[in-house]
Amino acid sequence: MSAATPKKPACLSAAPADVMLSKEELAPKLRVSVRTIENWQRKRYLPFIKVANVVIFYWPTVLAHLQTHFSVSPRGVVSPNANGKVTP
């Protein structure tokens, strides 16, 4: 009997249908409000693409950016990386 491979949470999968996301689609994936997405976008915490008045997020890039620039502290609070800043 072989050990079962743990499944990735649904929010970490990058199925082709949900690679490009709007703010409204990204918010539930990150378990935050649309307003929080807008705030993070303004602060450049999230990478995004803007064409005219349309803003889209490329999920693999967003996920990689968050994993690179943010870490979970021992108390479970998301904090900036070691240099104290988030670089765009």
C-alpha positions in Angstrom: 0.0 0.0 0.0 1.5 3.3 -1.0 1.2 6.6 0.8 -1.3 9.0 -0.8 0.0 12.2 -2.2 -1.5 15.2 -0.5 -3.8 17.3 -2.7 -3.2 21.0 -3.2 -5.9 23.3 -2.0 -8.3 24.4 -4.7 -7.0 28.0 -4.4 -3.5 26.9 -5.4 -4.5 25.2 -8.6 -3.9 27.0 -11.9 -6.5 25.4 -14.2 -6.6 27.1 -17.6 -10.1 28.4 -17.1 -9.1 30.5 -14.1 -5.6 31.8 -14.9 -6.7 35.3 -15.8 -8.9 36.8 -13.1 -10.8 40.0 -12.4 -10.8 41.6 -8.9 -14.1 40.0 -8.2 -12.7 36.5 -9.1 -9.4 37.0 -7.3 -10.9 38.2 -4.0 -12.5 34.8 -3.0 -9.4 32.9 -4.0 -7.4 35.0 -1.5 -10.3 35.0 1.0 -10.4 38.8 1.1 -12.9 41.5 -0.1 -12.7 43.2 -3.4 -11.9 46.5 -1.6 -8.8 44.8 -0.1 -7.8 43.7 -3.6 -8.1 47.3 -4.7 -6.0 48.5 -1.7 -3.3 45.9 -2.3 -3.3 46.8 -6.0 -2.8 50.5 -5.1 0.0 49.7 -2.7 1.5 47.4 -5.4 1.3 44.3 -3.2 -0.3 42.4 -6.2 1.0 42.3 -9.8 -1.7 43.2 -12.3 -2.2 44.0 -15.9 -4.2 47.1 -16.9 -5.5 47.7 -20.4 -7.7 50.8 -20.7 -10.0 50.5 -17.7 -9.8 46.7 -17.4 -7.7 45.2 -14.7 -6.7 41.6 -14.8 -4.6 39.4 -12.6 -2.6 36.4 -13.8 -3.0 33.8 -11.0 0.4 32.1 -11.3 2.2 35.4 -11.1 0.0 36.6 -8.2 0.7 33.4 -6.3 4.4 33.5 -6.9 4.6 37.2 -6.0 2.9 36.6 -2.7 5.0 33.6 -1.8 8.2 35.5 -2.7 7.4 38.8 -1.0 5.4 37.8 2.0 5.8 35.2 4.7 3.7 33.9 7.6 5.0 34.9 11.0 4.8 32.6 14.0 1.5 34.3 15.0 0.0 33.7 11.6 0.1 37.3 10.4 1.3 38.1 6.9 4.3 40.4 7.0 6.7 42.0 4.5 9.9 40.2 3.6 13.2 40.5 5.5 14.1 44.0 4.2 10.7 45.4 5.5 9.4 46.4 2.1 7.3 45.0 -0.7 9.0 45.7 -4.0 6.7 45.9 -7.1 
